[in-house]
Amino acid sequence: MNDTSSGGNRMLPEPEPLPDSVRVIGGGAEGRFRVYTVTRLPSFDSQTWTFTLDGLVDRPAVWSWERFLAIARKVQVSDFHCVTGWSVYRNTWEGIPLSELLKLAGVNPKAKYVKFYSGDGEYTDALSLEQANMDDVMVAILHDGKPIHRDYGGPARLIVPKMYAYKSVKWLNRIELVDKPHTGYWEERGYDNDAWV
């Protein structure tokens, strides 16, 4: 398998895009993504990749890549804004609405915040439970009908369109429900915790 078709990772099977992804209903992203990382670029293989949802939930879960792909997905079009001043407009994302993942897990009433872990082993961030349940927040696996390239956060990344992109955690592989606020990587370095565009 070559790295181009797999988005720079070794993830099999590749996700089958929904019809709206195939059509790229946003018309195709306009602009250019930049690559910012706090570690070396990680790479992933479907044989070892897992996605964990745990913490203050009734039904903690760990999904393999194949099982994760079996969860119902949706397609949305949204803009992507970096706090450093650049944007990519009209992205067609396909993924699992975060609110649906939280329903699958059953959120404990003590949970107030949702903490996100990057597969780079370093980067974390968080949203309030209310923010996490916004209808356009998703765990995306396809961008403009193709697997998200490793450089841009694939195989799975968080998308939070109404906030600056440091909230849209790349290489997402764990979500934890917690009862106390969490200060993310860039927030520890002075960025706003509420990153509204």
The 8 nearest C-alpha neighbors of each residue, nearest first, counted from 0:
[[1, 2, 9, 5, 4, 3, 11, 10],
 [2, 0, 3, 4, 5, 7, 9, 6],
 [1, 3, 7, 5, 4, 6, 8, 0],
 [4, 2, 6, 5, 1, 7, 148, 8],
 [5, 3, 2, 6, 1, 0, 7, 146],
 [6, 4, 2, 3, 7, 8, 9, 10],
 [148, 5, 7, 3, 8, 4, 149, 146],
 [6, 8, 2, 149, 5, 148, 3, 9],
 [9, 7, 43, 5, 42, 6, 10, 149],
 [10, 8, 44, 5, 43, 45, 11, 7],
 [9, 11, 45, 44, 8, 12, 13, 5],
 [12, 10, 13, 45, 9, 64, 65, 44],
 [11, 13, 10, 14, 65, 45, 64, 15],
 [12, 14, 11, 10, 15, 5, 146, 4],
 [15, 13, 16, 12, 68, 146, 140, 141],
 [14, 16, 13, 17, 12, 68, 144, 145],
 [17, 15, 20, 144, 14, 21, 18, 141],
 [16, 18, 20, 19, 21, 15, 74, 93],
 [19, 17, 21, 20, 22, 16, 23, 144],
 [20, 18, 22, 21, 17, 24, 23, 74],
 [21, 19, 144, 23, 17, 22, 18, 16],
 [20, 22, 18, 144, 23, 19, 16, 17],
 [21, 23, 19, 20, 24, 18, 144, 26],
 [24, 22, 20, 143, 21, 25, 26, 91],
 [23, 25, 26, 22, 19, 91, 20, 76],
 [26, 24, 89, 91, 23, 76, 27, 90],
 [25, 27, 24, 23, 28, 89, 91, 22],
 [28, 26, 25, 23, 143, 90, 29, 89],
 [27, 29, 90, 89, 88, 87, 30, 26],
 [30, 28, 88, 87, 27, 89, 31, 90],
 [31, 29, 87, 28, 88, 86, 32, 85],
 [30, 32, 87, 33, 29, 86, 28, 85],
 [31, 33, 34, 87, 30, 151, 86, 85],
 [34, 32, 35, 31, 151, 85, 150, 81],
 [33, 35, 150, 32, 36, 151, 152, 40],
 [36, 34, 33, 37, 151, 150, 38, 32],
 [35, 37, 38, 34, 39, 40, 150, 122],
 [36, 38, 35, 39, 122, 121, 119, 40],
 [39, 37, 36, 40, 119, 121, 41, 120],
 [38, 40, 41, 36, 37, 119, 42, 35],
 [39, 41, 38, 42, 150, 36, 119, 149],
 [42, 40, 119, 39, 43, 118, 149, 38],
 [43, 41, 8, 40, 149, 44, 7, 9],
 [42, 44, 8, 9, 48, 45, 41, 10],
 [43, 45, 9, 10, 46, 47, 48, 8],
 [44, 46, 10, 48, 47, 64, 11, 9],
 [47, 45, 44, 48, 10, 64, 63, 11],
 [46, 48, 45, 44, 49, 43, 63, 64],
 [49, 47, 45, 44, 46, 64, 43, 63],
 [50, 48, 63, 62, 64, 61, 51, 47],
 [49, 51, 172, 62, 61, 173, 63, 52],
 [52, 50, 61, 173, 60, 174, 172, 53],
 [51, 53, 174, 60, 59, 173, 175, 61],
 [54, 52, 59, 175, 56, 51, 176, 174],
 [53, 55, 176, 175, 56, 177, 52, 59],
 [56, 54, 176, 107, 110, 177, 106, 53],
 [55, 57, 106, 107, 105, 58, 54, 104],
 [58, 56, 105, 104, 107, 106, 59, 55],
 [57, 59, 104, 56, 105, 60, 103, 53],
 [60, 58, 53, 52, 104, 56, 57, 61],
 [59, 61, 52, 51, 58, 62, 53, 104],
 [60, 62, 51, 50, 49, 52, 63, 59],
 [63, 61, 50, 67, 49, 66, 60, 64],
 [62, 64, 49, 66, 65, 67, 48, 50],
 [63, 65, 67, 66, 45, 68, 49, 48],
 [66, 64, 68, 67, 63, 69, 12, 62],
 [65, 67, 69, 63, 68, 64, 62, 70],
 [66, 68, 64, 69, 65, 62, 70, 63],
 [67, 69, 65, 66, 70, 64, 14, 71],
 [68, 70, 66, 67, 71, 65, 72, 64],
 [71, 69, 68, 67, 72, 66, 95, 100],
 [72, 70, 69, 95, 73, 68, 94, 99],
 [73, 71, 95, 94, 70, 93, 96, 74],
 [72, 74, 93, 94, 95, 75, 71, 96],
 [75, 73, 93, 92, 19, 20, 94, 91],
 [76, 74, 92, 91, 77, 93, 73, 135],
 [75, 77, 91, 90, 25, 89, 92, 74],
 [78, 76, 89, 90, 160, 75, 79, 91],
 [77, 79, 88, 89, 87, 90, 160, 80],
 [78, 80, 87, 86, 160, 88, 77, 164],
 [81, 79, 86, 163, 164, 85, 82, 78],
 [82, 80, 164, 163, 83, 85, 84, 86],
 [81, 83, 84, 163, 80, 164, 85, 165],
 [84, 82, 81, 85, 80, 163, 86, 164],
 [85, 83, 82, 81, 86, 80, 163, 87],
 [86, 84, 81, 80, 83, 87, 82, 32],
 [85, 87, 80, 79, 81, 88, 30, 84],
 [88, 86, 30, 79, 29, 78, 31, 28],
 [87, 89, 78, 29, 28, 90, 79, 86],
 [90, 88, 28, 25, 78, 77, 76, 29],
 [91, 89, 28, 76, 77, 88, 25, 78],
 [90, 92, 76, 143, 25, 142, 75, 23],
 [93, 91, 142, 75, 74, 141, 90, 139],
 [94, 92, 74, 141, 139, 73, 140, 142],
 [95, 93, 139, 72, 138, 140, 73, 137],
 [94, 96, 72, 138, 137, 97, 73, 139],
 [97, 95, 137, 99, 98, 136, 138, 94],
 [96, 98, 137, 100, 99, 136, 95, 138],
 [97, 99, 132, 101, 96, 100, 102, 131],
 [100, 98, 102, 101, 97, 96, 103, 95],
 [99, 101, 103, 97, 102, 98, 104, 96],
 [100, 102, 98, 104, 99, 103, 105, 97],
 [103, 101, 99, 105, 104, 100, 98, 106],
 [104, 102, 100, 101, 105, 99, 58, 106],
 [103, 105, 58, 101, 102, 56, 59, 57],
 [106, 104, 57, 102, 56, 103, 58, 101],
 [107, 105, 56, 104, 101, 57, 108, 55],
 [106, 108, 56, 55, 109, 110, 57, 105],
 [109, 107, 110, 106, 111, 55, 56, 178],
 [110, 108, 107, 178, 111, 55, 177, 106],
 [111, 109, 178, 177, 108, 107, 55, 176],
 [110, 112, 178, 128, 127, 177, 109, 179],
 [113, 111, 127, 128, 177, 126, 176, 110],
 [112, 114, 176, 126, 125, 175, 128, 127],
 [115, 113, 125, 175, 174, 124, 176, 112],
 [116, 114, 174, 124, 123, 125, 173, 175],
 [117, 115, 123, 173, 171, 172, 122, 174],
 [118, 116, 171, 170, 119, 122, 169, 120],
 [117, 119, 170, 120, 172, 171, 116, 41],
 [118, 120, 117, 121, 41, 122, 38, 170],
 [121, 119, 118, 117, 122, 116, 123, 38],
 [122, 120, 119, 123, 117, 38, 37, 118],
 [121, 123, 117, 184, 116, 120, 119, 124],
 [124, 122, 116, 183, 115, 184, 117, 121],
 [123, 125, 183, 115, 114, 166, 184, 182],
 [126, 124, 114, 113, 115, 181, 183, 112],
 [127, 125, 113, 131, 130, 112, 128, 114],
 [126, 128, 112, 130, 129, 113, 131, 111],
 [127, 129, 112, 131, 111, 130, 113, 126],
 [128, 130, 132, 127, 131, 133, 126, 111],
 [131, 129, 127, 132, 133, 128, 126, 136],
 [130, 132, 128, 129, 133, 126, 127, 136],
 [131, 133, 98, 129, 130, 134, 128, 97],
 [134, 132, 130, 131, 135, 136, 129, 98],
 [133, 135, 136, 132, 96, 98, 137, 97],
 [136, 134, 133, 137, 160, 159, 96, 75],
 [137, 135, 159, 158, 133, 134, 97, 96],
 [138, 136, 96, 97, 158, 95, 139, 157],
 [137, 139, 157, 95, 94, 156, 97, 158],
 [140, 138, 94, 156, 93, 155, 137, 141],
 [139, 141, 155, 94, 154, 147, 146, 93],
 [142, 140, 146, 93, 145, 147, 144, 92],
 [141, 143, 92, 144, 145, 147, 91, 146],
 [144, 142, 91, 23, 145, 20, 27, 92],
 [143, 145, 20, 21, 142, 141, 16, 23],
 [144, 146, 141, 142, 143, 147, 16, 20],
 [147, 145, 141, 6, 140, 148, 142, 5],
 [148, 146, 153, 141, 142, 154, 6, 140],
 [149, 6, 147, 153, 150, 151, 7, 146],
 [148, 150, 153, 7, 152, 151, 6, 8],
 [151, 149, 148, 152, 34, 40, 153, 7],
 [152, 150, 149, 148, 153, 147, 34, 169],
 [151, 153, 169, 170, 149, 156, 150, 155],
 [154, 152, 149, 147, 155, 148, 170, 151],
 [153, 155, 147, 140, 170, 152, 149, 146],
 [156, 154, 153, 140, 170, 139, 171, 138],
 [157, 155, 169, 171, 170, 139, 152, 138],
 [156, 158, 138, 167, 168, 137, 139, 169],
 [157, 159, 167, 137, 136, 160, 138, 156],
 [158, 160, 136, 167, 162, 161, 157, 166],
 [161, 159, 162, 79, 158, 77, 78, 135],
 [160, 162, 159, 196, 195, 163, 194, 135],
 [163, 161, 195, 194, 196, 160, 159, 164],
 [162, 164, 81, 80, 194, 82, 196, 165],
 [163, 165, 167, 81, 166, 80, 162, 79],
 [164, 166, 167, 163, 168, 81, 185, 82],
 [165, 167, 164, 168, 163, 124, 159, 162],
 [168, 166, 157, 158, 164, 165, 159, 169],
 [167, 169, 157, 166, 156, 171, 117, 165],
 [168, 170, 152, 156, 171, 117, 167, 157],
 [171, 169, 152, 118, 117, 156, 153, 155],
 [172, 170, 117, 156, 169, 155, 118, 116],
 [171, 173, 50, 118, 117, 116, 51, 170],
 [172, 174, 51, 116, 50, 52, 115, 171],
 [175, 173, 115, 52, 114, 51, 116, 53],
 [174, 176, 54, 53, 114, 52, 113, 177],
 [175, 177, 54, 113, 55, 110, 112, 114],
 [178, 176, 110, 112, 179, 55, 113, 54],
 [177, 179, 110, 111, 109, 112, 180, 176],
 [180, 178, 177, 181, 112, 111, 110, 176],
 [181, 179, 112, 182, 178, 177, 125, 127],
 [182, 180, 125, 183, 179, 114, 124, 112],
 [181, 183, 186, 187, 180, 124, 184, 125],
 [184, 182, 124, 186, 123, 185, 187, 181],
 [183, 185, 187, 186, 123, 122, 124, 182],
 [186, 184, 188, 187, 190, 183, 189, 165],
 [185, 187, 190, 183, 189, 188, 184, 182],
 [188, 186, 185, 184, 189, 182, 183, 190],
 [189, 187, 185, 186, 190, 184, 183, 191],
 [188, 190, 186, 187, 185, 191, 192, 184],
 [191, 189, 186, 185, 188, 192, 187, 194],
 [192, 190, 193, 194, 186, 189, 185, 195],
 [191, 193, 186, 194, 190, 182, 183, 125],
 [194, 192, 191, 195, 162, 126, 190, 166],
 [193, 195, 162, 163, 191, 192, 196, 166],
 [196, 194, 162, 193, 161, 163, 191, 192],
 [195, 162, 163, 161, 194, 80, 82, 160]]
